[in-house]
Amino acid sequence: METNYISTVVQIEWKTPIVFELIIDRNGIEFQPGDSISIFSADESQSRPYSIASGTKETGIRFLIQKLPGGELSNWLASLQPGDKIFHSKPYGWFRPGQNINGEPFIFIATGTGIAPFLSYMRAFPEKPPGYCLYGVKKVCDALELELLRSQCEVKLAVSRENGHQHHCGRVTDFLAEVKLRSDLHFYLCGLDAMIDEVSDSLEKKGVDFAKIHREVFFYAPS
Ligand SMILES: Cc1cc2nc3c(=O)[nH]c(=O)nc-3n(C[C@H](O)[C@H](O)[C@H](O)COP(=O)(O)OP(=O)(O)OC[C@H]3O[C@@H](n4cnc5c(N)ncnc54)[C@H](O)[C@@H]3O)c2cc1C
């Protein structure tokens, strides 16, 4: 991966105890919702991709980053201050939420920071919301930008470690197992590999054509 840009950190804001929003200056960069940018470590020896969470017309570029225990890049990024410089690639990607052909209806399914590309889409195309957004989190307070999501579309929260009447108790796969799905829907999935694989299996078992399951995997856990 090539370092193409040096950008300035504009803001770091903690959204939950373990997820922060990093905003860098726009630097004239063009991107499409679904694109990622690879951010380099200070010595440029390593890079990690992060999905852009901002709309295409904003003055900064936002990322939602989970600080992982022992995670090299995420811990370093969490320690940055406004004014610091970061090296990164140009935007790239092939995941294109909501941009399936023929204008067929679609829904978004995300867990954790996997909501980032869908936030980018909703900020960029508020006039073309998904049928609904199914969002999996451990606790309600882990849900990122819930107010914004709810202002754009119906949000179905699947909460795995907290009981309540306002949300589905369980994982996104449990939710999908219980609902009837229209066969013309496109499904856009973003999150960790285990969720993506489980949801894809569950959708296929319900008769969804694999061509209508669009996937962005954030991380492959070592087997
Ligand atoms: C296309 C793409 C887009 C991505 N977008 C985002 C994003 O928007 N926000 C975001 O937070 N992350 C995103 N990621 C994940 C990100 O690239 C890094 O993998 C993550 O930040 C960990 O990097 P690290 O250097 O902190 O951890 P590392 O030093 O690489 O790993 C530390 C430990 O955490 C484990 N680990 C690594 N990544 C994850 C993970 N994502 N979840 C759980 N455990 C993990 C490793 O096995 C290791 O044990 C994306 C990944 C891809 C492929």
The ligand as an ORCA input file, in Angstrom:
! r2SCAN-3c Opt
* xyz 0 1
  C     -11.720     -2.877      4.608
  C     -11.540     -2.733      6.116
  C     -12.108     -1.649      6.767
  C     -11.964     -1.507      8.154
  N     -12.569     -0.467      8.785
  C     -12.504     -0.359     10.127
  C     -13.209      0.699     10.800
  O     -13.896      1.525     10.190
  N     -13.096      0.750     12.152
  C     -12.333     -0.141     12.877
  O     -12.270     -0.024     14.105
  N     -11.670     -1.141     12.251
  C     -11.719     -1.259     10.909
  N     -11.030     -2.260     10.269
  C     -10.090     -3.090     11.072
  C      -8.729     -2.345     11.106
  O      -8.140     -2.332      9.804
  C      -7.708     -3.019     12.036
  O      -7.658     -4.397     11.743
  C      -8.034     -2.815     13.506
  O      -8.094     -1.434     13.850
  C      -6.962     -3.485     14.365
  O      -5.729     -2.899     14.127
  P      -4.654     -2.785     15.305
  O      -3.335     -2.457     14.676
  O      -5.148     -1.903     16.389
  O      -4.641     -4.253     15.902
  P      -3.539     -5.399     15.617
  O      -2.249     -5.005     16.281
  O      -3.529     -5.676     14.146
  O      -4.227     -6.614     16.362
  C      -4.373     -6.663     17.800
  C      -5.246     -7.824     18.230
  O      -6.614     -7.600     17.841
  C      -7.063     -8.630     16.945
  N      -7.853     -7.847     15.942
  C      -7.370     -7.176     14.884
  N      -8.366     -6.502     14.247
  C      -9.506     -6.764     14.946
  C     -10.850     -6.330     14.820
  N     -11.261     -5.477     13.840
  N     -11.744     -6.803     15.740
  C     -11.371     -7.637     16.724
  N     -10.098     -8.066     16.908
  C      -9.191     -7.635     16.028
  C      -5.816     -9.276     16.402
  O      -6.018    -10.654     16.129
  C      -4.844     -9.130     17.565
  O      -5.067    -10.145     18.520
  C     -11.186     -2.444      8.898
  C     -10.604     -3.528      8.221
  C     -10.790     -3.683      6.867
  C     -10.170     -4.885      6.171
*
